[in-house]
Amino acid sequence: MRLTKAFVTPLSLGLLITMASTGSLLAQPAKDAEWARVTEDDRAIKIETDKLEAVIPKKNPKHWMTGIEKGSFLDKTTGFREVGDGLMVVDWLMEAGSDEAYGDQVYAPDGHGVGRYRWYTNETDPTRRTYALMAHGSSHRKRIVEGPQLCHRMKPVQPEIIRGNDFIAVKTTYQYEYAAPGHKPGSRWTQLIVFPKGERYFFLMDKFDSV
């Protein structure tokens, strides 16, 4: 394991989030602060502050690729550790509507490509239909616009680590590779996770620049 290639700026936390939303972030190399430590290896980035711990995967995740890795978020004050499948997981790029018109033209084996959204009216098997209702409900129908399914099939990434006077942040980007009929691939997803100094929480922003 090695110390991460980190960055420092005199930015305030609020200014960081504003600049991230517009895509403009400037940074310079720095060392760990007394209140936080960042370690990085080929697989993941670990953030450890005086209040919490979290891991952001780069490849070969324990469960999902996006957000905070499964089981890694720790609140040091209470000893609580996240016991689900991870935090702030990102999926396909979707929009409201039905995919019935081109359902026979799309296929996404195990998350690759663009497939049909699992909607209860698409399912003929009773078990799959029940699962679709439980997972996605029966209102607000959606369809997949671009893929792959990032949580499953995102290729390895190299997030940017940003340091300020009162925060550490991790910025990850990925460009969608596949598109449904009538759409173009290439939209860009950006996720910014900000860990403020002395706090037991983090901020997270997901941004999509659509083609």
N, C-alpha and C positions, 0 to 999 in steps of 0.2 A: 504494500500500500504506500502511496506517496501523497505528500501534501498537494492540494489542488493548485492548478494555475488560476489564481484568484485575481480579482479586480477591485479597485477602490475608487470611489468618487466622493466629492464633498456634497453630493446630493442629499436632500432630506428624503424621508420615506415617501411623503406625498408627491414630491417632484419625480421620484423614480417611477411610481405607478403611472403618472401622467405621461412621462417620456416613453415608457414601455408601450403605452396604448397607441402612440404615434410612430413607434419603431425607431426612436432616436435614443440610443444609450451610448455614452462614452465612458471609458474606464481605463485604469492603469493598474499594473501589478502591485500586490500588497501581501503582507503577512497576516497570520491569524491575530484577531483581537483577543484581549484577556477574557472576554465574556463568551467567545465562540470559537469553535474549531471546525475546519472543513477538511475532510480527507477524501481522496479519490483513488480508485483503481480502475482497471479496464472495464469493470462491470457496472459500477454505481458511484454515486456521490453521497457522502454522509455529512449531514449538518448536525452539529451538536452545540447547543447554547447552554447557558446556565439554567434554562427552564425546560428545554425539550430536546428530543432527538428525532430525526427523520432521514429517510433514505430515498433518493431519486434514482431510479434505474437508468442505465445507458444501453444495456443489452442483457439478455438472459435473465429476465425478471423472475422473482419468486411466484408471481401470478400475472399481473398486468404491467404493461410498459409505461403507462402514463400516470402522472400524479405522484402521490406518496406511496411508496412500495408497501405491499401487504405486510402487516405486523410490525412495521418499523417506527411508527409514530409513538413516541413515549412522552407522557407528561411527568416530569420529574417530581413535581410537587405532590401528586397523588399516587404515583406509580402506575397510573392507568396506561395500558398499551392497546392500540387499535387491534381488534380481533377479527375484523371482517376481511374483505378482499382488497383493501387499499382505500385511499382517499382521492377524490377528484379525478376519477377515471374518464377518459375521453374515447369516443367510439367513432362511428362513421360520421361524415358530414351529411346531414339530412335536412329535409324540408317537409312542410305540411303537404298532404296529398296522397293519392293512390298510385301504385306502380302496376296496376292491372294491365294497362295498355302495352307495356313492354316486359311483362313478367317472364315471358318465354325467351327473352333476349339477354337476360342477365344471369350470371352464375358466379358465386363466390365460395369456392370450396374452402372451408375452415377459415373464413375471414379474409382470404385473398380476393382481390377484384371488387366488383360491385354485385350484390345479390338482392334478393327480395327481402324487404323488412318483415320480420316475423309478426304478422298480423293475424288475428283469429279467423278472419274470413278466408285467408289463404290456406288454412290448414284443414285437411280432411281427416287426419288421424285424431281421435278424441283426446288422447293424452297430449299431443302437441297443441291442439286447440285450447285445452285447459291451461297449459303453460303460457301460451301467448296471451290469454286473457289475464292471467295472474301477473305476468311481467309487464305488459304494455297496455292493458285496459281495453275498453271498447269505444273510446272517443279520441279525438285529436289524432287521427290517422297520419302516419308519416311514410316517407319513402327515402331510400338512400340515394344521394346525389353523387358523392365521391367516396372512394375507398383508397387504401384498404381499411379494415377495422383496426384502428390504431392500437387499442389496448391489446389486441391479439397479434397483429402482424406488422407493426411498425419496425422498420429496419433499425439497426444500432444508430444511436445519436450521440452527439458531443455537446451537452448543454454548456451554456456560458454562465460563469459564476461572477456575481457582481457584489462589491462591498461598498457600503456607505458608512457614515459615522455612527448610525444607529440601526443598521440592518445588514443582513446578508440575503441575497436573492439568487435564485437559479432560474435561468431562462432557457427553454427548450423550443425548438421549431421543427416542423416537418411539413413536407409538401405532399399532398395527396396525389396518387399515381394513376387512379382509374376513375372513370366517370360513367354515369348512366346514360342511356340514349338521350340525345338532345342537350347534353351538357359537355363541358370541357374539363379535363383534369388539370390539376396544378394549383388549386387553392392552398393557401399556407395557414397552418395552425401554429399559434404561439401560446405557450403556457409560461407564466411568470409566477413563481412561488417566492414570497417575501417573508423572512423571519425577522421580526422586530426585536431589538435589544430589550431584554428584561421582561418579555411577555410570554404567556403560556399558549399563544395562538399564532397562526400564520395567516397571511393574506394570499389569495390565489386568483389569478386572472387568466381566462381563456379568450383568445382573440382569433378570429378567422378573417383572412384577407381573401375574398372570393374572386375567382377569375370570371 
